[in-house]
């Protein structure tokens, strides 16, 4: 039984979405769910010259982790997604209040 679960959401440039998922799995995630999406907002706020490298096409990635794995997975997502740079995407962690179906990693 897993004591505490957390939910990582990441929105990254679509072209690097697979690399972000792979990095999360290598860091200890048991899996990920993702879908392609369109985004707006950052390009408009940064202006035309600063926003040239920002794609409108995104990949939204959803990962459930046990609390012991969350930091490693989150850090891997941030690094692989280049999320510390403006306009490259977004990631956050939320506590899971209730869940069913999560298969805990073997230890």
C-alpha positions in Angstrom: 0.0 0.0 0.0 1.2 3.5 -0.9 0.9 5.9 1.9 1.0 9.2 0.0 0.6 9.9 -3.7 1.4 13.1 -5.6 0.3 14.2 -9.0 2.8 15.9 -11.4 1.4 18.0 -14.2 3.8 19.3 -16.9 3.1 21.2 -20.1 6.1 21.2 -22.4 7.0 21.8 -26.0 5.5 19.0 -28.0 8.8 18.1 -29.8 10.4 17.2 -26.5 7.5 15.5 -24.8 8.8 12.0 -25.4 12.1 12.9 -23.9 10.4 14.4 -20.8 8.3 11.2 -20.3 11.5 9.1 -20.7 13.3 11.2 -18.2 10.5 10.8 -15.7 10.5 7.0 -16.1 14.3 6.8 -15.6 13.9 8.9 -12.5 11.4 6.5 -11.0 7.9 7.2 -12.4 5.9 4.1 -13.0 4.3 5.6 -16.0 2.7 8.7 -17.5 -0.4 9.8 -19.4 0.0 12.5 -22.0 -1.9 14.3 -24.7 -1.1 16.9 -27.3 -2.5 20.4 -26.7 -2.3 24.0 -28.0 -1.2 26.8 -25.8 -1.4 30.6 -25.7 -0.4 33.4 -23.4 3.3 33.3 -23.0 4.1 34.2 -26.6 1.7 37.1 -26.5 3.2 38.5 -23.2 6.8 38.1 -24.3 6.4 39.9 -27.6 7.4 38.8 -31.1 11.2 38.9 -30.8 11.4 37.1 -27.5 8.8 34.5 -28.4 10.3 33.2 -31.7 11.4 29.9 -30.2 8.1 29.2 -28.4 5.9 26.7 -30.0 2.1 26.8 -29.7 2.0 23.0 -29.9 2.4 21.5 -26.4 2.4 18.1 -24.7 0.5 17.9 -21.4 2.0 15.2 -19.2 0.4 13.7 -16.1 2.3 11.5 -13.7 1.3 10.0 -10.4 4.2 9.2 -8.0 4.6 8.1 -4.4 5.9 10.9 -2.2 9.3 9.3 -1.9 9.8 9.5 -5.7 8.2 12.9 -6.5 11.3 15.1 -6.1 13.5 13.0 -8.3 10.8 12.7 -11.0 9.9 16.4 -10.8 13.5 17.4 -11.1 14.0 15.1 -14.1 10.9 16.6 -15.8 12.1 20.2 -15.2 15.6 19.4 -16.6 14.4 17.4 -19.6 11.8 20.0 -20.4 14.2 23.0 -20.0 11.4 24.4 -17.8 13.7 26.9 -15.9 13.8 29.0 -19.0 10.9 31.3 -19.7 8.4 30.2 -22.3 9.4 26.6 -22.3 6.5 25.2 -20.3 5.2 24.6 -16.8 5.2 22.0 -14.1 3.6 21.6 -10.7 3.0 19.0 -8.0 -0.3 18.4 -6.2 -1.2 16.1 -3.3 -3.6 13.3 -4.2 -6.5 13.2 -1.7 -8.0 9.9 -3.0 -7.0 7.5 -5.8 -7.7 4.1 -7.1 -5.7 2.0 -9.6 -2.2 3.2 -8.8 0.3 0.4 -9.0 3.2 1.1 -6.6 6.7 0.5 -7.8 8.4 -2.7 -6.7 11.1 -2.1 -4.1 
